[in-house]
Amino acid sequence: MAKNKHITTTQLALMTAAAVISLRGLPMMAQEELTMFFYIFFATFLFLVPAALVGAELGSAFADRGGGVYTWVKEAFNSHLGFTAIFLQWIQNVVWYPTVLGFAAASIAYLIGMPQLAQNGLYVGLFSIAMYWCATLVTLRGTSAISGITSKGFLIGTVLPGIVVIVMAIVWMAGGNPIALEDIPASVSQVVNVDAMQHVHPRLFPHISGMSDIAFLAGILLLFAGVEVHAVHAPELKTPQKQFPRAMFLAALISFTLFTLGALAVAIITPYDQINLQSGLFTTFQIVFDRYHVGWLSNVMGLLVAFGALAGVMSWISGPSRGLLWTAKEGVLPCFLQKTNRNGVQVNILIIQGCIVTLLSSFYIFMNDVSVAFFLLSALTIGLYLIMYMMMYAAGIRLRYTQPQLERSYRIPGGNAGMWGVAGIGFLAVLFAFIVTFFPPSQLPVGSPATYTWLVVIGTVVFLAIPLIITAVMGRRGAKKPETK
């Protein structure tokens, strides 16, 4: 009997959930207390689902061609915008590395029994730089030995600790321990309401007096990004038209559940003033394990989470840069970026990538508050990624008109109106979140709000200008043939 090459709805849902879910965002959501439901609902249904559906149609339409978002946007508009889209997808991933490596640094600090290091900018910065270059050296060898490690990283370093923190919250409440949700400072008006009797009640909907009050929306949205990566697998389903939406809604449900219960667990156990973006999850582990006299388990959890975070870096370090190599081979990038080593790995692109990660990881060293540096990098990351998503939504709509006869294994139902509805909702949600990224969060001691805003503005403009300059220069020089070694 021939082997069945189709994947199931559940398999695709789990693949998508694995690409989306990360424990590093639980403290950020926990700081929003019960208003986290608003943010997670926004991210799930106004971002995750539309991005998955539009990505599925585009991925199925160009399944026989490489390049991903580069091909989608190029076919809808032109090669210049296509390159800009793939560049933004790549550079946001580069900016993302210091955030996940900073999270790994915090977990190692708890592993070795020195949790205070998690807030030491010099340690976090140097750790991030060293670990990234080690991962790059392994990647340059082109070895397949790390594939087993990265595949286990999600289960051991993300799912297992996530389940543990949820179970811990249940045990914590059953044991009659104080519920941190019931003792939020009255001064945090974004997440609590104070009645006439001066009683503090958690809010279900955030109190919004300005854009800074919902600035965490951008960071939370980043946690749900990346779903379009697996949209290309839509044609592998037996009946894509029916199965893919089910798979995406199942993935959204899994993500919604794990993010919500995990963040709620952190908020139940950890006092509000101890929830830290960088090390808040480990503080939660430490509080519970110390309470039940098994403090050594905090070290174990630190090891597992560090393994998960580093495995994530190993699995992503070469992937997005392959998209740049694709455009380089089409002559869009300078010829020295077309170079690969004997293992077929894009050497110069990875070296440049490492230099940018080194520079960005230095933020931890030179900024006074590690949490502010962590969120600043997250805001810059999501800002770049959201521009790419806006281009993807626009491409989905335009291709319905410019290439209506293009065969699509999966098509958003409802004709062009259906595409306008899904892509339009996604575009507007992304645009709103993009605007929010430029406002410093009122929950963090950012120092000068103007400085914070200018850092995000300058970073976004610089990274957005780079692909435009490259395409303009290369357009004058003409295409070059690939150089290999």
N, C-alpha and C positions, 0 to 999 in steps of 0.2 A: 504493500500500500504506500502510495506517495505521501511524503511528509506534508502536513498541513502548514502552509506558510503564513496563514492568517494569524493575527494577534487578536486577543479577546478584548472586550470592552473593559474588563477589570484590569487586564495587564496594562493597557494604555492609560487608564486612570491612575494606576500606581506609579507608572513611569513619570507622568506629569506631576503628581504629588511629590515625588522624590526630587524633581527639579525645582519645585517651588518652596518646599518646607525647609526652614532653618531655625534652630533654637535661639540664634543670636538676637532675634527680634522680640522674644518674649518679654524681657524687661521694658522695652520701649512701649509695648502694648499695655503692660501691667501698670505703667505710670499713668495711663489714662483711666485706670480703675474701671468702673462699670460703663463708662462712655466708650470703652474699647469695642463694644458691640456695634456702635455707629461706624467706627473706622473700618472694622473687619467686614461689615456688610458692604460698605462703599467699595472696598478693595476687591471683594469677591465678586459681587454682582455687576458693578459698573466698570470694572477693569479686567479681572481674571477671565470671566466668561466671554465678554466681547472680544478680547485679544485672542482667546483660544479659537473662537468660531471663525473670525476673519483669517487668522493664521492657518486654520485648517483648509479653507477654500483656496488660499494662495499656495499653500504647500502642496495640495493635491493637484493644482493646475500646473505647477512646475516641478512635479516630483521627479521627472526624468532629467532635470537640469540641476547643477550645483549652484552654490552662491547664496542660497537662502534669501534673506531680506534684500541683498544686493540685486539679485535677479528680479524680485518682485517689484521693487521701486524703479529699477531701470526699465523694465517692460512697461510700466505705467507712465513714466515720465521720461527720464534720460539717464545716461550712464553717470553723469555728474552727481545727480541726486542719489542714484543707487549707491555710489561709492560713499557719499555722505552718510547714508543710512547704515551701511555695514561698518563704517569707521566709528560711528556713535555706538553701535552695538559692541564693538571691540573695546573702545576706550572706556565705556562705562564699566565693562568687566575688569579692566585694568585698575580703575579707581576703586572697584569693589574689593580687590584683594587686600588692601590694608585694613579694611573693616573686619573681614573674616579672620585675618591673621591676628588682629588685635584681640578678637574674641578668643582665639587659640592661645594667645599669650596669657590672657586672664585665667584660662583653664589650667595652664601649666603652673601658674603661680599658686593655684589652690592644690595642684597635684604635689608640689614640693613643700607644702605647708607654709607658704609665705604669701598669704592673700593680699597683703599690703602692696606687693609688687604690681598688682593689677591696676593700680592707680599711679604707678610710676612711669611717667612718659618716656624716660630714657630706656627703661627696660622694654616697654611695649614696642617702641619704635625700632630698637636694635633687634629684638626678637623677630619682628615682622620682616625686616630687611633680610636677616640671615636665613630664615626659613624659606622665604620666597626664592632666594638664589639657589638654595639647596634643591628645591623643587624644580627649578629651571634646569639645573645641571642633570637631574635625572631625566627630565623630558627630552633634553638634547640627545640622550643616548638612544632614544627611540625604542626603549624597552617596553615589552608588553607585560612585564612582571607586575607593574603597578595596577593593572586592570582589576585583579582580584581584590586588592586593598581598597580601591576606590568604590567598588561595588558593595563591599561590606561596610564601608564608612557610613552610608545612610542608615542602615539598620542598627549598627552598633553605636554610632556616635550621634544619631539624631532621634530615631524612633525609640530606642531603649531609654535614654535619659528623659525623653519627653513623657513616656509612660510612667517612669519613676516619679517625676515631679507631680504628675496628676494624682497618682496613688498616694504620694506624701501628703497632699492637701486633704485628701479624704481621711487619712489617718490622723492628721493634725486636728481636723474639726471633730472627729469622733472622740478624740482624747480630751476634749473640752479646753483646748488651748485658745488663747486670744486670737480673734479674727482681725487681721490688720485692716480689712475693708471697713470695719466699724469704727476705726480710729484714725481717720484721715484729717490732717490739719485744716482748720477752717480757712486758712489763708489761701489754700489752693482752690480758688473760685471756679477754675475751669472744670473741675471734676466733682465738686461738692456744692451743696446748697445749704445755707444757714437760715433757719426759720426764725420767727419772732421770739421764740423761747431760747434762742441761741443753740439749738440742737443742730448738729451737722448730719446731713443726709447725702449719700452718694448720688450723683446725677446719672441718668441713663442717656441724656443727650448733652453734649458739651456746651458749656456757657461760652458763647463767642462774642467777645467785645472787640476783637480785631483779628487779623489774619495770623498773628503770632500764636494765638490760642489753639489753632488747629495745624500748626506747622509740622507736628508729628505725622500728619496724614501722608506727607511725602515719603518719610522713612518707612511707614507701614506699607505703603504701596509698593515700595522696592521689594519687600518680602514676598510679594505675589508675582513679581516679574519673572520672565523667562519661559512662560508657558508656550510661546510660539516656537520654541526649539523642537518640541515634539509634535507640532502640527503636521510636519512632513510625513508622519506615520499614518495619517488618515487613510491613504490608499491601501494600507496593509490590513485594514478591517474588512470583514466579509461583506458587510453592508454599511459603508461609511455614512450614508445619508441618515441612517437611524442610529448607528452605534456611536458615532463621534460625539454628537451632542450629549448622549448619555454618559460617555466616558468623561467628558469635560465637566458635566454637572456632578458626577461622582467624585472627580478630583477636587472640584471646588468644595464639595461637602466634607471630604477628608481634610483638606487644608483648613477650612473654616472651623471644623471640630477640634483639630489638634492645636491650632493657633489660639482659639478661644479658651479651651480648657487649660492649656498650658499657661497662658498669660493670666487666667483667672487664678490658677494655683499659686503663681508667684505673688499676685496681689493679696491673696488670702493669708499667706504665710509671712510675707516680708513687710515690715513697717514702711510707710511711704517714703520717709527720709533715708531709707537704706536701699531703695531700688535704684540701682546704678545701671546705665546703659551698657557699660563695658563688662561689669562683673555681677550684675544683679541676680542672674540665674544661680551663680555659685554661692552667693550670699544666702539664697533660699535653701539650697542644699545644706549649707553649713548650719543654719538656724535649726532645721529639723533634726539633722543627724547629731548635733551637739545636745539637743533636747532629750534625745533618746540614747545618749551615751555611746553612739557609734560614729564618732567624728571622723574615723578613718575612711568612712564611705565617701566623704567629701573629696578625698584624694582620688578614689576610684572613679567618681563621676567626672572629676577634672581630666583624668586620663582618657575616658571614653569620649567626652566632648571634644577634647583636643584632637583625638584621632579622627572624629567625624569632620571637624573643621579643616584639618590638614588634608584629609582625603578629598574633600570638596575642592580644595585648591589644586590638588594633583590632577583631578579629573577635568578641570576647566582650563588649566594653564595653557594648553595648546589648541583647544577647540576653537574659540572665537578668532584666534589669530590665523586659523586656516582660511577663514573667510577673507582676510586681508591678502593672504597668499593667492587666493583665487583671483582677486582683482589685480594683483601684481602681475600675474601671468597673462592678463588681458591688456597689460601695458598701462594701466591706470596709475600704478605706483612706480617710483624710480627703480631701475634695474637691480640695484644692490639689495632691495627688499625681496627680490624674486629668488634669492639664493637659498638653497637647501643643502644640508650636509648629506653624508653618505647614507644616513638613516631616513632621509626624506623629510627631515624636520626643518622648519623655517627659522634658520639660525639668527639672521640679523633682526627679524621682526621680534623674536623672543628677547634678544639683547636690549633692543629699544624699550620693549615692554617692561623689562626688569629695571631699567634706569628710571622710568616713570614711576614704577611702584616704589622704588627707593626714595625718590623725591617726595612722594605723597606720604609715605610712612614717616617721614621726618616731621610731619605735622604733630605727631604724638610727642616728639622730643621738645619742640619749641612752643607748644601751646600749654597754658597753665593747667587746664582741665582736660583730662583724657576723654571724658564723656562728650565734651564740646567738640573736640577733634574728631571723635568717632561719628558724631551726628553731622558735622560739617562735611566729612567725606561721603556720608550716606546721602546728604542733600545734593551734593555735586553729582554723585552717581546717578540718582534717580532723575535729576534734571536732564542729563544727557540721554538717558534711556527713554524718557518720555517724549523727547523730540523725535526719536526713532519710531516710537509707537504712533505718533501723529502722522508720520510719513507712511507707515504701514496701513493705517486706516484709510488715508487718502488714496493710496494705491489700490486698495480693495474696491473702493467706489469707482475710481476712474477706469479700472480694467473691465468693469461690467459694461462700460460704454465703448471703450476703444477695442476690446477683444471679446465681444459677446459670444462668439462661437467657440471660444477656447474651452476645451474639454476639462471639466472639473469633476473629480471623483466625489468630492463633497461640495455642495453648494448651499449657502445660507438660504433657508426657505423664505418665500414671500416675494420672489423676484427682486427687482432693483429697489423697491420700497423696503424689503426686508434688509438688504445690505445697507441702505441709508439709515435704517433704524438702529441696527446693531452697531455698525461702524460709527454712526453719528453719536450715539450714546457714549461709546468708548472714547471717541475723539474729545467730546466735551468734558468727560470726567478727567481725561489725561491733561487737557488744557488747564482745567481748574487746579489740579494737583501741581502742575508745572509752575503756575503763578505762586502757589503756596511755598514752593521750595526757596523762594527768595526772602522769606520772612523768618527771622530767628525765633525758635520756640520759647515761649514765655516760661516753660518749665525748667529751662537750663540757664546757668549763669554765663551767658555768652560774652559778658563784658560790654563792649560797644556794639549795639545792634547794627549801626551803620557799617562798621568794619566787617562784621559777619556777612551782611548783604553784599558788600562790594567784593568780598572774597568769592562768593558764589557766582556773582555776575561776571567777574573777570575770568574765573575758571571756566564758566559755561561759554563765554564769548571766545576765549582762546581755543578751547577744544573744538568748538563749532567752526571756527575760522580755518583750522588746520586742513580739513579735507577740501575746503573751497580753494585754498591757496594751492594745494597739491594738484588738484584737477586743472586749475588755470595754468600752472607751470608745465604740467605734463601735456596739456593740450597744445602748447607751443612746440614742445620738443618732439612730440609724436611717440608712438609705441616703441618699446624696446623688446628684444627677444629675451626669454628667461635665461638666467645664468645658473648653472648647477655645478656641483662639485662631485 
